[in-house]
C-alpha cells in the first residue's frame, strides 16, 4: 500500500485525545459507570495485512491485537482509504464499507470480505476518471462544431 499518505485529521486528533483521557481515567480508578459512554469495535477480515479505517481514520491492519475503543453511536468501518472514496464507489462496494452502531459498554464484531474489493475500488475510480475525460472531450467537440457552423 505504498503511496497512500495518512494525514492527521480532526477526527484522529479527537480519537487520540479521547484515548489519553480514557487512559488517565483508568489510572485514577474511576467507577465502571464512567465507561458507559463508549464501546468497542472488533474488526476481522478474510485476508492478511488489510488496512482498517473507522470514520475515515486509519486504526491498524489485520490482524488487530485488540478491539478499538470508540464513542458509542454510529460509525463507518471499512478498508477503503478515504482518498479514493466517492459516492459511486461507496454505492458499488457496499462490502468494503459498513455503517454500524456501537452500544455503550458493548463490543461489536464486524467482518469485512476483502478479496479483490480494494483493487476493484481503484479500478472504478480510474474508470470514472476516464469517463469524465471522455465526456469533457465530447462536450468540447460539440461546442467547437456549433461555433464552426456559425
C-alpha positions, 0 to 999 in steps of 0.5 A, spaced: 500 500 500 505 504 498 503 511 496 497 512 500 499 518 505 495 518 512 494 525 514 492 527 521 485 529 521 480 532 526 477 526 527 484 522 529 486 528 533 479 527 537 480 519 537 487 520 540 485 525 545 479 521 547 484 515 548 489 519 553 483 521 557 480 514 557 487 512 559 488 517 565 481 515 567 483 508 568 489 510 572 485 514 577 480 508 578 474 511 576 467 507 577 465 502 571 459 507 570 464 512 567 465 507 561 458 507 559 459 512 554 463 508 549 464 501 546 468 497 542 469 495 535 472 488 533 474 488 526 476 481 522 477 480 515 478 474 510 485 476 508 492 478 511 495 485 512 488 489 510 488 496 512 482 498 517 479 505 517 473 507 522 470 514 520 475 515 515 481 514 520 486 509 519 486 504 526 491 498 524 491 492 519 489 485 520 490 482 524 488 487 530 491 485 537 485 488 540 478 491 539 478 499 538 475 503 543 470 508 540 464 513 542 458 509 542 453 511 536 454 510 529 460 509 525 463 507 518 468 501 518 471 499 512 478 498 508 477 503 503 482 509 504 478 515 504 482 518 498 479 514 493 472 514 496 466 517 492 459 516 492 459 511 486 464 507 489 461 507 496 454 505 492 458 499 488 462 496 494 457 496 499 462 490 502 468 494 503 464 499 507 459 498 513 455 503 517 454 500 524 452 502 531 456 501 537 452 500 544 455 503 550 459 498 554 458 493 548 463 490 543 461 489 536 464 484 531 464 486 524 467 482 518 469 485 512 470 480 505 476 483 502 478 479 496 479 483 490 474 489 493 480 494 494 483 493 487 476 493 484 475 500 488 481 503 484 479 500 478 472 504 478 475 510 480 480 510 474 474 508 470 470 514 472 476 518 471 476 516 464 469 517 463 469 524 465 475 525 460 471 522 455 465 526 456 469 533 457 472 531 450 465 530 447 462 536 450 468 540 447 467 537 440 460 539 440 461 546 442 467 547 437 462 544 431 456 549 433 461 555 433 464 552 426 457 552 423 456 559 425 
